[in-house]
Structures are given as structure tokens and as C-alpha cells.
Amino acid sequence: MIVRPDGASRGNPGPAAIGVVIEDGQGAVLREISEAIGPATNNVAEYRALLRGLEEAAALGATEVEIRTDSQLVANQLRGTYRVRSPVLAGLHEAARRILARFRHTEVRPVPREENARADRLANRALDRASGAADLLIERIVQEVRASGAEAVRGKIGRLDAPALRRLALRLAEELARRGA
């Protein structure tokens, strides 16, 4: 199977998402993944897309995978050309190595961005969906703060710019999801 991962982050770090296209050996699309992952850097998003794609390929029964990534960093770190210096990326890199070890044969191939355009669109679609949800959450929070008359909270929120409000909304949404609210 061919795994085409792509990660995207708006703000680096900022709201991030992944897009993955999984194809059979003839190029037929078997699965597409488009998911927001919360705040992250571009490189973390690239690794998270790779991990998600490899897990999905394994679930689909792949015994051999070819990774086609436009991330030079990820490709070269997986091939051993670049050292992994970041502690955060080291953990993701190790997780990728463990998953890759499950397959009988693996190949990592760097490709131009144009070849991963579909995965890029999927990552950006997830970011757009998350941004829309964040905007709705921001609006609801602002309405509730206004209604409650909580001057201190209103003053603090009023001093935040739009990117900070979006980050706040994403964190709140993640916390609400974690708590099952």
C-alpha cells in the first residue's frame, strides 16, 4: 500500500490537522483521513499524519508500505539521513519506527508537494472545519460571559486578539471533549 501523509499547522505552533491518502499498489484510493489534532507544530502534524496513515494501512491488512511524503524532515529522519534532535519529535519518530517494524517491507520516498496535493487538501479541510467549530465556540463563550456579567473574565477575553481567541477555543473544545461534556 502507498501511504501519503500530510500535516498542516496554522501558526506553527497553532491549530493543526492531518490528511492521509492510502492507495493500493495501482494507485486506487482505499482510504482518506482528514482530522484536526489540536495545537501542534507543522513537524508534529507531519509525524502524526504518518502514524495515523501507518496504523490505518496495517488495519487494512498491508504487509508492505511505501510512504510518499513531501516532508523532507520526516523522510530524512526515517531514512536515517537526519538526526532527530527535538525531544517531541524523537518520541513520534520512535513510534513510527515501531509501527514500520510490523511491516514485511517498507520504503520512504520523498515526493514534491504536488504529488501529495490530495493529502494536503484533506489536512486543510480538517483545519477549516476545526476553525469553524472554534469560531462557534468563541461566540458562545462571549455570549455567556456577557450574559453572566463576569467583568473580570470579560476584560481578559476582550484583550485577546483573534488568534489567541481561537487557541483558547480549541483548548476549551479539547477539554470539553476529554471530560465528555
Secondary structure, 3 states (H helix, E strand, C coil): CEEEEEEEECCCCEEEEEEEEEECCCCCEEEEEEEEEEEECHHHHHHHHHHHHHHHHHHCCCCEEEEEECCHHHHHHHCCCCCCCCHHHHHHHHHHHHHHCCCCEEEEEECCHHHHHHHHHHHHHHHHHHHHHHHHHHHHHHHHHHHHCCHHHHHHHHCCCHHHHHHHHHHHHHHHHHCCC
